[in-house]
Amino acid sequence: MKDINFGWQKGLVFWQADIGKDRYILDFLRGFAAILVYLSHADQDKIINNSLLVAMKGPLGCHLFFVISGYLIWRSVSRNFGKKPQMEIGKYVINRATRILPLYWINILFCLTLLPLLKSTYAPSAGIVEIARHLTFTQSFDPSVARAINPVLWTLGHEGVFYVIAPLLYITVRKHTAILLLASWLLSAYASSHSIPVVQQFLMIFNLFASGIFMAEKKVILAPWISVLLMLVGLLLLNYAPSQYFFNSVSLISVGFFTLPHTLLNFLPRIRNFLDKSNFLGITWVGMISYSLYIWHYLLINIFSGYQLPQLWRSYQNNDLLCAVLFTSVVMIISYMSYLLIEKPSMTTLKEQLLNRISKQNAMRSP
């Protein structure tokens, strides 16, 4: 492991550190979040029998993704906008579009054309309204539409909205991210217990984006005891608070967990060295393909269940572990192929071509 100076300045609540420099930790967090969501859906269909974190693992994975997105998108906005935001909006749009849209569109096309032809236990219910909502990333504003094509795409609706408002937030409240953070948590608590048309769910999870924004802008992380405290408070609320505060409880746990691995592992250099060499036991590799894994896994679970392949695998020596290993291996291979054939080319070749076109246009406009 390279000796990176993270500039620890230890306060009671926050420590100064830029975890954006630690790509292993960020990939680990993405991989961990994707695995939680995958296990949640696989467990529901009894493809992988597990009791890990019970019903909390799916929401925890999604919420952790939102914190990561808040952190990384804010850093992206900061890099792309620089001192002249009006000149850099094209680069920001290209970066986001080439990262998300190609795989997103291909997945929607697959759901609308090929999935109905397969023996899947899930069938999309998509008319003109549902398709239009998904293409404009507004599916999450209507609960009856949010899960109509591919149930996991509801989170990308919120991500898309955040991508749009992030530059506006950067221009208007960059110097006041602490106020934004406090306001977002208050709004989340209010939205959890009150009916708000259209934007209720987004307000319930915007505090996760705002938490990532604050840590990215201030280059701070939570002190380890604060991380543990947030996670404990979240667990207590899960058990004793009214059910409408479930999202708030999981939010506390996900924010607490976000910086804890980075903090602890930098105090344990030998363990960190081992984890770096092993790609964090393979979880950072999962983080690399996490978008493909996230977007395909639910469909694969239902396709395999429709053809009763898990039952066939499990019947071999009545081995649940064999079923879990075989199915997970197939899902990971398909996700990796999706990454190689769709994600990577769009993030490199397509992105470079579009950025070059923007640069040429800007050069032509220059006096």
C-alpha positions, -999 to +999 in steps of 0.1 A: +000+000+000+013+034-009+018+058+021-009+084+014-010+115+037-047+120+044-040+150+066-058+138+097-070+166+118-089+149+145-120+167+159-148+154+181-173+149+153-152+151+120-117+143+109-102+160+080-095+134+052-102+131+015-114+095+009-118+104-027-081+096-030-087+061-017-102+043-047-100+009-030-123+020-002-148+036-026-149+005-048-152-016-017-182+005-005-199+002-040-192-036-041-206-040-005-237-021-013-243-041-045-238-074-027-264-063+000-290-055-027-282-087-046-285-109-014-318-091-005-335-101-038-319-135-041-330-143-005-366-133-014-367-158-041-349-184-019-321-187-045-297-179-018-309-187+017-294-161+040-305-142+071-278-115+068-292-082+082-327-097+076-350-072+059-326-043+062-299-054+037-317-042+006-325-007+018-291-004+034-274-012+001-295+014-018-290+041+009-253+034+009-253+039-029-270+073-025-243+085+000-216+073-024-233+091-053-236+124-033-199+122-025-186+113-060-210+135-080-201+165-059-164+158-066-173+154-103-191+188-104-162+204-086-137+191-112-158+198-143-171+232-134-139+249-121-141+287-120-164+290-151-195+268-145-213+280-176-184+268-198-181+233-183-217+221-182-212+202-214-183+181-199-204+174-168-234+162-189-212+140-211-195+124-180-228+116-164-246+105-197-219+082-208-217+066-174-254+059-170-274+061-202-261+034-225-265+005-200-298+020-187-313+022-222-302-012-232-317-026-200-350-010-207-349-022-243-342-058-230-371-056-205-396-044-232-385-067-260-367-099-249-378-104-213-415-111-222-403-139-245-385-156-217-400-177-189-395-151-162-414-149-130-414-112-134-432-095-163-428-058-170-460-038-172-451-009-195-473+014-216-465+048-231-466+065-197-443+040-180-418+042-209-418+080-210-414+082-172-384+059-173-367+076-203-370+109-185-359+095-151-392+106-135-405+071-127-398+075-090-422+104-088-451+080-094-451+049-072-474+031-096-448+035-123-415+033-104-412-005-106-431-012-138-402-020-162-374-032-140-381-028-102-346-018-093-346+012-117-365+033-091-332+043-075-319+056-108-348+079-111-336+096-079-300+095-091-310+112-123-328+140-105-298+145-083-275+147-113-296+175-126-298+195-094-262+189-083-247+217-105-274+241-093-266+233-057-229+237-064-235+272-078-259+283-051-250+266-018-214+254-021-204+277+008-233+265+029-233+228+027-236+225+065-269+243+063-279+221+034-270+190+054-291+200+084-321+211+063-320+178+044-322+157+075-350+178+089-369+175+056-363+137+056-378+133+090-408+155+080-414+137+048-413+104+066-444+113+087-463+136+063-478+131+029-461+153+002-472+149-034-447+138-060-414+144-042-420+127-009-396+098-015-369+120-029-371+142+001-368+112+023-335+101+008-320+135-002-303+137+032-281+108+019-269+128-011-265+158+011-243+138+036-220+128+007-220+164-006-209+178+028-181+153+033-168+158-003-169+197+000-153+199+034-130+169+028-140+154+061-151+121+074-170+111+106-149+104+136-151+066+143-170+070+175-196+092+157-199+065+130-205+038+155-229+060+174-250+068+143-252+031+135-263+022+170-289+050+170-302+037+137-305+001+150-324+014+181-348+034+159-353+003+137-365-016+167-384+010+187-394+039+164-427+039+144-424+021+111-427+053+091-392+062+103-377+030+088-359+050+060-344+074+085-331+046+107-314+029+077-301+063+066-283+068+099-267+033+096-256+039+060-240+073+067-223+059+098-209+030+078-198+051+048-165+063+063-159+037+090-139+012+069-115+040+057-109+052+093-104+018+108-082+003+081-058+033+081-051+024+118-044-012+108-017-010+081-010-047+080-046-057+075-050-029+050-019-041+030-034-076+028-068-063+017-052-041-010-033-071-024-065-092-024-087-064-038-105-064-005-113-101-009-127-094-043-153-069-032-135-040-050-139-060-082-176-063-075-175-025-069-161-021-104-190-040-120-216-028-094-237-008-118-241-038-142-247-062-112-273-039-098-292-034-130-292-070-142-294-091-110-332-088-104-340-098-139-316-127-138-331-140-106-365-140-121-354-156-154-335-184-136-365-189-112-388-191-142-368-219-157-365-236-122-328-237-125-322-230-087-344-259-078-325-281-103-291-270-088-304-274-052-317-309-059-281-320-067-271-336-034-296-312-017-269-286-015-280-250-009-244-238-010-239-252-044-270-235-057-258-201-042-223-205-057-234-215-091-261-188-094-238-161-080-210-171-104-234-169-134-247-135-123-212-121-118-200-134-152-230-118-170-224-085-150-187-085-159-195-091-196-220-062-194-193-040-179-168-050-206-192-047-236-214-018-225-201+002-196-164+004-203-167+014-240-192+041-231-171+054-203-139+055-224-143+056-262-178+072-264-169+097-237-136+107-253-153+112-287-180+134-272-155+154-252-133+160-282-163+172-301-171+197-273-134+209-272-134+215-310-167+234-308-153+256-279-121+262-299-140+273-329-160+298-308-129+312-291-117+346-307 
